[in-house]
Amino acid sequence: MSGPARVTHASTRAAVLDLVRAAGMISRVGLVNATGLTGGTISTVVRGLIDEGLVAETGHAESTGGKRRVMLQLNHFARYAVGVHLDDARITYVLTNLGGAVVARISRAGAGADEQAAVVARVAREVDALIDSVGVERDRILGLGLVAARPSEHHEFGRALERATALPVVLDHDATAAAIGEHWSGGVGATSTFAALFMGTGIGAGIVLGGTTYRGPSGHTGEIGHTCLDLDGPRCWCGARGCLEMLAGPAAVVEQARADRSLSRAAGLVGGRTRAATPVAADFAAISRAARQGNTRAVALLERSARYVAAAARTLANVLDLEVLVLTGPSFAIAGSVYLPVLRAELDSAFIARDAHPISVRLSPSAASAPAIGAAAIVLQSELVPRRQGLRLPEDLAAEEPPVFQQLVR
């Protein structure tokens, strides 16, 4: 079979498999109607999926007067994928089945200043422990998704991890993965245009437009943390001034809390601690706990941060005409109850398209692990299209995502 024909067949196979996954149960006629493909093509693809053990026939549809249609269902336990989210504060691991459901999850301390070789060895051991905890055979693991804030800085790490685990590794942006994780977790319903506003130690956004995951040419999309909100503001590491992260990100919140002696004591922060000595995430969590306990200074500080985040989110929503905005990531997992009402109020009153359609602003129920879930989902997606050898990068994923599959992501 020629190269283009092979890609077309594999793309069709991926689209059909994802539609079976999304539908829960569907007949061959339903697949024909949903995809526009011929009955013969659907029959051939389904037969191959059944032979591979990925899809199973399960019962019959209600009779409509003719022959009852055989229903198809994904074999959720035919394959698995590992997702790993590298963050400064925590490393989160998940193992998902073919349907994207999490079957095992662990979270460990971040890598800190450890040497890369030591971190690779440690992550490989923890991946092994994750897989062993549920007794899944190694040959049923499709691969490992690795996501981080700046994936371009982790190419060497990804290749080393591929060697250490003997698993194919797919590398992507954590905010993009969070958006995919929300889709696979059912957090965005049937919408095809949404963003996952991600806050860990930084702030970013994963974007899905018309059912297509938007990565851009280099995978550095959704850098909302570098939206300028003050032309004369503090200098950011990116080179600009007044970036959202510098004004209201977790590190800025921690710095402002340390400057407030009363709040610093109430939250258990030790005066003079440096970012290197104490992870920003740990201090941000302490401030969030103080807010939940009713400390008015902590609440005011987080609400100030939320107003800045809301302003940037409004710009994102207006530019992209979003239907859904999901708040996700480790920082929203612990402080989302403060941020959510502020963002909702801002978008309810100032979203340009509000008369044409509302925008739903939601807090993810899986905010802490959405990037890792998305990392595993990226493996499932990438391994169901034509396989390529070696580390898979964000630009590779964008090129490989088949058009029919793009239309079915929802």
C-alpha positions in Angstrom: 0.0 0.0 0.0 1.4 3.4 -0.9 2.3 6.0 1.8 -0.7 8.4 1.3 -3.2 5.5 1.2 -1.7 4.0 4.3 -2.1 7.4 6.1 -5.7 7.8 4.9 -6.6 4.3 6.1 -5.0 4.9 9.5 -6.7 8.3 9.9 -10.0 6.7 9.1 -9.3 3.9 11.6 -8.4 6.5 14.3 -11.6 8.5 13.6 -13.8 5.4 13.8 -12.2 4.2 17.0 -12.6 7.6 18.7 -16.2 7.8 17.6 -16.9 4.4 19.1 -15.2 5.6 22.3 -17.2 8.9 22.4 -20.5 7.2 21.6 -20.2 4.5 24.2 -22.2 2.1 21.9 -22.9 2.6 18.3 -23.8 0.5 15.3 -22.0 0.3 11.9 -24.9 2.3 10.4 -24.4 4.9 13.1 -20.7 5.1 12.1 -21.7 5.5 8.4 -24.0 8.4 9.3 -21.6 10.1 11.6 -18.5 9.9 9.4 -20.0 10.0 5.9 -17.8 7.0 4.9 -19.2 4.2 2.9 -20.7 1.1 4.4 -17.9 -1.0 2.9 -15.2 1.2 4.3 -16.8 1.1 7.8 -17.2 -2.7 7.6 -13.5 -3.1 6.7 -12.3 -0.8 9.4 -14.5 -2.3 12.1 -13.5 -5.8 11.2 -9.8 -4.8 11.7 -10.6 -3.2 15.0 -12.4 -6.3 16.2 -9.5 -8.5 15.1 -7.1 -6.3 17.1 -9.3 -6.6 20.2 -9.9 -2.9 20.3 -13.6 -3.0 19.6 -16.2 -5.7 20.5 -19.7 -6.5 19.4 -22.1 -6.1 22.3 -25.8 -6.8 21.9 -28.3 -5.4 19.5 -30.2 -2.1 19.1 -33.9 -1.8 19.6 -35.8 -3.3 16.6 -37.2 -0.7 14.1 -39.0 -3.2 12.0 -36.1 -4.7 10.2 -33.0 -6.6 11.1 -31.7 -5.5 14.6 -28.4 -3.7 14.3 -25.3 -5.1 16.1 -23.9 -2.6 18.5 -20.2 -1.9 18.9 -18.3 -0.9 22.0 -14.7 0.0 22.8 -12.8 -2.6 24.6 -11.5 -0.3 27.3 -9.0 -2.7 28.7 -7.3 -3.6 25.4 -4.6 -0.9 25.7 -3.3 1.5 28.2 -1.3 4.7 28.3 0.9 6.5 30.8 0.7 10.3 31.4 3.4 12.2 33.3 3.1 15.9 34.2 6.4 17.6 35.1 5.9 20.6 37.3 8.3 22.5 39.6 6.3 21.4 42.7 4.9 18.0 41.8 5.3 15.2 39.3 1.9 13.6 38.6 1.5 10.2 37.0 -1.6 8.5 35.6 -2.4 5.3 33.9 -5.5 5.4 31.7 -7.3 2.7 29.7 -8.2 3.0 26.1 -11.3 4.9 26.9 -9.3 7.5 28.8 -10.5 6.5 32.3 -7.8 6.7 35.0 -7.1 3.3 36.5 -4.1 4.4 38.6 -2.7 7.7 39.8 0.3 8.8 41.9 1.8 12.2 42.8 5.3 12.8 44.0 7.6 15.7 44.9 9.0 17.7 42.0 12.5 17.3 40.6 13.9 20.5 42.2 17.6 21.0 41.3 18.3 17.3 40.8 20.5 16.2 37.9 18.6 15.1 34.8 20.0 11.6 34.9 18.8 11.1 38.5 15.3 12.5 37.6 15.0 10.3 34.5 15.9 7.2 36.6 13.4 8.2 39.3 10.6 8.9 36.9 11.3 5.5 35.2 11.0 3.7 38.5 7.8 5.5 39.4 6.3 4.7 36.0 7.2 1.0 36.6 5.5 1.2 40.1 2.4 2.8 38.5 2.0 0.0 36.0 2.8 -2.7 38.5 0.2 -1.4 40.9 -2.6 -2.5 38.7 -0.9 -5.6 37.2 -1.1 -4.5 33.5 1.0 -6.4 31.1 3.8 -4.2 29.6 2.9 -5.1 26.0 -0.5 -3.5 26.5 1.0 -0.1 27.3 1.0 2.1 24.1 3.4 4.7 25.3 4.1 7.5 27.7 3.0 11.1 27.4 5.3 13.7 29.0 4.0 17.3 29.4 5.6 20.4 30.9 5.3 24.2 30.8 8.1 24.5 28.2 8.3 21.3 26.3 11.0 22.6 24.0 13.4 22.4 27.0 12.7 18.8 27.6 13.6 17.1 24.3 16.7 15.5 25.8 14.8 14.4 28.9 12.1 12.8 26.8 14.6 10.9 24.7 16.4 9.7 27.9 13.1 8.7 29.4 12.2 6.7 26.3 15.4 4.7 26.6 14.9 4.2 30.4 11.3 3.0 30.1 11.5 1.3 26.7 8.2 3.1 25.9 7.5 5.5 23.1 7.4 9.0 24.5 5.2 11.9 23.2 6.1 15.4 24.4 3.7 18.3 24.6 2.7 21.5 26.5 1.0 21.0 29.8 -1.7 23.5 29.1 -2.6 21.9 25.8 -2.6 18.5 27.5 -4.9 19.9 30.2 -7.4 20.9 27.5 -7.2 17.4 26.0 -7.5 15.9 29.5 -10.7 17.9 30.1 -12.2 16.6 26.8 -11.3 13.0 27.6 -12.6 13.4 31.1 -15.9 14.8 29.9 -15.4 18.2 31.5 -16.5 20.2 28.4 -19.5 18.3 27.3 -20.3 18.5 23.5 -18.7 21.9 22.8 -16.1 22.1 20.1 -14.6 25.5 20.9 -13.2 25.9 24.4 -10.0 26.7 26.3 -8.5 25.2 29.5 -7.1 28.0 31.5 -4.2 26.4 33.3 -2.5 27.6 36.5 0.3 25.7 38.0 3.4 27.7 39.0 2.7 29.7 35.8 -0.4 30.5 33.7 -1.2 29.2 30.3 -4.1 28.0 28.1 -4.8 25.0 26.0 -7.0 25.8 23.1 -9.5 23.7 21.0 -11.1 25.5 18.0 -13.8 23.8 16.0 -12.8 20.5 17.5 -9.2 20.9 16.6 -6.4 21.1 19.2 -4.5 24.2 18.3 -0.8 24.0 18.9 0.7 26.4 16.4 3.9 25.8 14.5 6.1 25.3 17.6 3.6 24.1 20.3 3.9 27.4 22.2 0.3 28.5 22.0 -1.9 29.9 24.8 0.8 31.7 26.6 -1.8 33.9 28.3 0.6 34.3 31.3 2.5 36.7 29.1 -0.4 39.0 28.3 0.6 42.5 29.1 -1.7 44.1 31.7 0.6 47.0 32.7 2.9 48.7 30.2 5.1 50.1 33.0 4.9 46.9 35.2 7.7 44.7 36.4 10.1 43.2 33.9 9.2 39.5 33.1 11.7 36.8 32.4 10.3 36.7 28.8 11.6 40.2 28.2 8.3 42.1 28.4 6.9 44.3 31.2 3.7 43.9 33.1 2.9 40.3 32.2 0.0 38.6 33.9 2.3 36.1 35.6 4.5 38.9 37.1 1.5 40.8 38.4 -0.8 38.0 39.6 0.6 34.6 39.0 1.3 32.2 42.0 4.8 33.5 42.4 3.5 37.1 42.5 0.9 36.2 45.1 3.5 34.5 47.3 5.8 37.5 47.0 3.0 39.9 48.0 2.0 37.6 50.9 5.6 37.6 52.2 5.6 41.4 52.2 2.5 41.3 54.5 3.9 40.4 57.9 0.4 39.6 59.4 -0.6 37.4 56.4 2.8 35.7 56.3 2.5 34.6 59.9 -1.1 33.5 59.5 -0.3 31.4 56.5 2.8 29.9 58.1 5.3 31.5 55.7 8.7 32.2 57.2 10.0 35.7 56.5 12.9 35.9 54.1 12.4 32.5 52.5 13.5 32.5 48.9 11.8 30.8 46.0 14.8 28.4 45.8 14.4 27.4 49.4 10.6 26.8 49.3 8.6 25.9 46.1 6.2 28.6 45.1 3.4 26.0 44.9 3.8 25.1 48.6 3.5 28.7 49.7 0.6 29.4 47.3 -1.2 26.4 48.8 -0.6 27.8 52.3 -2.1 31.1 51.3 -5.0 29.4 49.8 -5.6 27.4 53.0 -5.5 30.6 55.0 -8.2 32.1 52.6 -10.4 29.0 53.0 -10.1 29.4 56.8 -11.4 33.0 56.5 -8.3 35.1 56.6 -9.5 38.3 55.0 -6.0 39.4 53.9 -5.5 36.0 52.1 -8.9 36.3 50.5 -8.2 39.9 49.3 -4.8 38.9 47.9 -6.3 36.0 45.9 -9.2 38.0 44.7 -6.8 40.7 43.4 -5.0 38.0 41.5 -8.3 36.7 40.2 -9.3 40.1 38.8 -6.1 40.2 36.7 -6.5 36.6 35.6 -10.2 37.4 34.7 -9.1 40.4 32.5 -6.7 38.2 30.6 -9.3 35.4 30.3 -11.8 37.9 28.9 -9.4 38.9 26.2 -8.8 35.2 25.3 -12.5 34.5 25.2 -13.3 37.6 23.1 -10.5 36.8 20.6 -11.5 33.2 20.2 -15.3 33.5 20.7 -15.1 30.6 23.3 -18.1 28.6 24.4 -16.5 27.1 27.5 -13.6 28.1 29.7 -12.4 25.5 32.2 -10.2 26.4 35.1 -7.6 23.7 35.6 -4.2 22.9 36.9 -2.7 22.4 40.5 -3.2 26.1 41.6 -6.8 26.2 40.5 -7.3 22.8 42.3 -6.5 24.5 45.6 -7.7 28.1 45.0 -10.4 27.7 42.4 -13.2 28.5 44.8 -11.9 32.1 45.0 -11.0 32.5 41.3 -14.2 31.0 39.8 -16.8 33.6 40.9 -14.5 36.4 39.9 -13.9 35.0 36.4 -17.6 34.2 36.0 -18.6 37.8 37.0 -16.1 39.3 34.5 -17.2 37.2 31.6 -20.9 37.5 32.4 -20.6 41.2 32.2 -17.9 41.8 29.6 -17.8 38.9 27.1 -18.5 40.5 23.7 -20.6 37.7 22.3 -22.8 37.3 25.4 -25.9 38.3 23.6 -25.3 35.7 20.9 -24.3 32.9 23.3 -23.2 32.6 26.9 -19.8 31.4 27.9 -19.7 28.7 30.6 -16.9 29.1 33.1 -16.2 25.9 35.1 -13.8 24.6 37.6 -12.4 21.3 36.6 -13.2 18.4 39.0 -9.8 16.9 38.0 -7.8 20.1 38.0 -4.8 18.7 39.7 -4.3 15.8 37.3 -5.8 17.1 34.0 -2.4 17.6 32.3 -1.3 14.1 33.1 -4.7 12.7 31.9 -4.3 14.7 28.8 -0.7 13.4 28.4 -2.0 9.9 28.4 -4.8 10.8 25.9 -2.2 12.3 23.5 -0.5 8.9 23.5 -3.8 7.2 22.7 -4.4 9.7 19.9 -0.9 9.5 18.5 -0.6 5.8 18.6 -3.8 5.3 16.7 -2.5 7.2 13.6 0.5 6.1 11.6 3.4 5.2 13.9 6.7 7.0 13.6 9.9 6.1 15.4 11.4 8.3 18.1 10.3 11.0 20.4 7.1 12.7 19.2 7.1 16.5 19.6 4.2 19.0 19.6 4.7 20.0 16.0 4.7 16.3 15.0 1.3 15.8 16.8 -0.2 18.8 15.0 0.9 17.4 11.6 -0.3 13.9 12.3 -3.8 14.7 13.7 -6.1 13.5 10.9 -8.8 15.8 9.6 -11.7 13.4 10.3 -10.4 12.9 13.9 -10.2 16.7 14.3 -13.9 17.0 13.5 -14.8 14.3 16.0 -12.9 15.7 19.0 -15.7 17.1 21.3 
